[in-house]
């Protein structure tokens, strides 16, 4: 493959996205060259396109990456891998406190460095995690989101008897439900506004799911996981959580959005714990182990597969996936 044949999705600046011809990546010392096999579309990619999150432009986005080693001093050629996109500095006060995800100099593949919406990619070796060769790309794409979800589970400190509400029936909410179904005997209930998704979730996964407007009981859950990334989802979370309960804010709202009707006095008087969950400190290896186990049907979550030429429609928001969209490099 010559350099002129390499295609990439390119965001020059917010609201300007196109397919470009790109030179082959330069592989530096302690990096590996990957052929990209697939890359999931995340809500962060849409926010990068809209200028609603921290990113470095111009940029090839994409951080939910599955690839195959083309050249590496560390890994055997042909090895199937996934990538932890996040790179901390190692020397700021947060890194030295063991909180690399809060690093003052945090950089990420697909956010500050060219990412996976390309045919080839060069990645630092310490961000690469080998996968079993028989793992399908459609499942492996969920390794990075799963690693973030595991961090959310760690922060929740859930009990195996907790009743849990999950706000949002997209891929993230369903992965949370998969894991809670394995680890907890408490009630698990998904709140979703799309009737089409409600029908699909019941049929394909057998999970309990309901439209919030049809739910009459309030303040009955020990733990609420907000996955929708909306103010209405956060407000619904507070209406569902018990006194003394916990809300994990996992969904990503647009940067700078501040409007909410939450009443601080009730958070105080009911001892509600409100905790943000941000990316994936020390959880990528766990996620890879779960993916390699084949215990969960992650492939069912990938409902929209697209070529690189078509994926820009999902990132620009002109096309919306049913559950999850991904670039598959066939």
N, C-alpha and C positions, 0 to 999 in steps of 0.2 A: 504494500500500500504506500503510494507516494504521498508527500505532505499535502499536495493540492487536493487529495481525495478525502482529507479529514474534515468532517463537518462538526459544527458545534452550535449550540443555541447561545445567543449572546445578548446580554442586556447592557446596552451602552450607557444608559442612564434610566431613571424611573420612567416607565411608560414607553420605552423604546426597545423592542425585542425583535430579533431576526436570526435567521440561519446564516452562518458565515463559513467560508473555507478557512481552515486554521492550520498553521504549521504543526508538525509533530511536536509533542511536549518535549522539553529538554529535561532529561532525568539527571538530577544532581546526585552528589554523593549521599548515601544513606536514603535514597529514594528508589521506588520501583515503578516501572512502566506497566500500566494496565490497559488491556482492551476492556472497555466498558460493556458489560453484558446487559445491564439494566440499571435504572435509577428511578426511584419513586418520586412523585410529585407531592410536596408537603405544603401546608399552609404558609410556611415561611417563604417558600418560593414566590407565592403570590404577593406576599408583603414586600419582598425584595423588588418585584416588578413595580409595585405601587409606591415604593419609597416609604413604606410604613415600618421599617425595621432597620437596624444597623447593618450596613453592607458597604463593601468597597466596589465602586464602579470604575471602569466597565468590568463585566464579570460573566463567566459561564456558570450558571447556578447549578444546583443539584447536589445534595449531601446524603441521600439514601442510596448508597452505591454498592453494586455487585460487579465484580470484575474478574478477569483472568490474567495472571502474570504473563507478561510478554518478555520483560527483562528485569532481573533483580540480582543483587549480590547476596540477598538474604533468603529469598524464596525460590522454589523450583518453578521453572517455566511450565505454564499450564495449570498451576494451582488456582483453584477457585477461591476468591477472597471477598470479604466485605471491609468497609472502612469506617473507623470512628473519625468523623470529620473535625473534631474539636482538638485544638492544640493550645495548651496553656504555656505560660512563660517559664514556670518553675521557680521564680525568684521573688514575685510580689508577695505582699503580706498574706493574701488569701491562699496562694499556692503553698506557702510555708505553714499555713494552718491546716493543710490537708483538704482544701476546698478549691480544687483546680477549676471547677465549673464557674466559679465566681472570679476567676483570674482577671486582673485589671488590664491585661494585655491579650485576652483570649482572641484567637483567630480560628476560623473554620473553613474547611474545604467547602466550596459552593456558596460561601458568604463573603469571605475576604480573599479567597484564593480560588482559581478556576476549579469547577466541580464536575459532576458526572453527566451532565447533559451534553455529552460529546462522545466521539467514537473511541478516543484514547485519552488517558489521564495519567499524570505522574503524581505519586503520593509518597510522603515520608514513610519509611518502613515501620516506625513505631505506631502508626495509625492503622496498620493493616492487620486483619485477623483472618487466618485461613478457615475455610469451610470444608465440610465433607464434600467430596467430589460428586456424590449422588444427590445433593440438595438442589432442588429446582430453583431457578432464578426468581420465579414468582413468589416463593416463600422467603428466600434470602433477602429480598428487598426490604423486608420488615425488621431486619436485625437492628438498624439504628433506631427506628421508632420504639422497638421493644426495649432497647437499652434505656431509653428515657422513661418508659413506663415502669421499668423495674425500679428506677430511682424514685418515682412517684409512690410505688408500693412501699419502698423503704421508709419514706417520709411519713406515710400514713400510719405506720406502726399498728396495723390492723390486727384485730383478734380473729381467730378462726370462727367465732360465733357472731361477728358483727353483721348487722344488716347494712347493705351498701346500695347507694343510688349512684348510677352513672348517667351524667347529663350529656347526651349526644350519642346517636347510634351510628357514627361513622367508624372507620377502621380502628381508630384509637380507642373509642369507647368499647368496641367489641373485643379488642385485645385485653383491655382491663377486665372485662367480664369473663373471658376465657380463663385468665389467671385466677380471678377470685373464685370461679367455679371449681377450680382444682384445689384451692387452698382453704376455702371457707365453707362452712355449712350454713351460714346465715343467708338471709334473703338477698337476692341480687335483682335489681330492677333498673332497666334502661329507660330513660326518658327521651323520646324522639318525636319531632313534629311532622315528619314525612310519613304519610300512610304507606307509601310504596316501600320505604325502608322498613317500616314496622312489619309489613307482610313478609318481606325477604328475610329479615332476621329470625322471625318465628319459624319460617320454613327451613332455612338453611342451617340455623344454629340451635334452634329450640330454646332460645333465651326468652325470659319474660320482658316484655317491652310495652310501653304505654305512651300515649300522647299526654303531655302535661295537663291539658285541659280536662282530661277524663279522670285525673287522679284527685280524689277527695281528701285523703288523709294527709296531714301535715306533721312535720317534726317527728318523724318516726324512724329516721336512719341514723345509725352511729357514725357513719362515714359517707361523705358525698364527694364524688370525683367529677369536677367540672371539665368537660372535654370539648365543649362547643366553641370556646373562645368568644363568647358573647356576654354582654352585660345582662341580658335577660336570663342567660344560663346561670350566671353568678347569683342573681337575685332568686332564681328558682332553687338553687343550692341552699341558700339560707332558709328558705321556707320549708325545706325538707329535713334539715339536720336537727337532731335532738339537742336538748340542753346538755352541755358537756361534750358535744360531738365535734367532729373535725371536717373541714372542707379543704380538699386539695385543689388548688387552682392550676390545672394542667393546660387547658386550652389557651391559645395565644390571642389576646385582643390586640387591636392596632395600637402601635406606640403613640402615646399622648392622649388616648381616650380616657376620660376621667369621670364621666357621668354614671352615677349609681345611686340607688335608693336604699342602700344598706344603712341601718341605724347603729352607730357605734355603741350606744348605750346597751342595746340588746346583745351585742357581741360580748360586752363586758359582763352584763348581769346573767347571761346564760352560759358563760364560760365557753364560748365557741372558739375553737382554734381554726384560724384561717392561714393556710400555708401554701406558698407558691412552690412549684416543682419545675426546676430549670435544668434541662439537658441531662447528661448521663455520667456523672463522676464514678469511675471504677465499676461500671456495670456492663460494659460491652462484652467482656468475656462470658458473663452470665447469659447475655442475650444470645451469643453464638452457640453456647451449649444447649440452650432451649431450641433454637432453630435446628441444630444438628440432631436433636432427639426425635424430631418428626412427631412430637406428641400433640401438636395443635395444627388445625387446618388453615394456616395463614394464607395459602393460595386462594381460598374462597373470598378473601377480602379484596383481592386485586380484580376489580370488575372492569377496568378500562385499560387496555394495552394500546400503546401508540408508538408510531415511528418518531424519530427525532424531528422530522418535518412537521408533524402534527401536534407535538407536545406543547408548542408555544400557545396553542389555543387554550390549553388547561391553565397555563401559568398566567396568561393575560386575563383570564376570567371569562373569556368568550364561550368556553365549554366547561361544564361541571361534571366531574366523575360521579358515578352512582355511589360508590364507597371510596375507591382508591384508584388513581391513575398512575401509570408508570411508563417510562420509555423502555422498550425492550429492543435491544440491538440484535436483530436477526440477520 
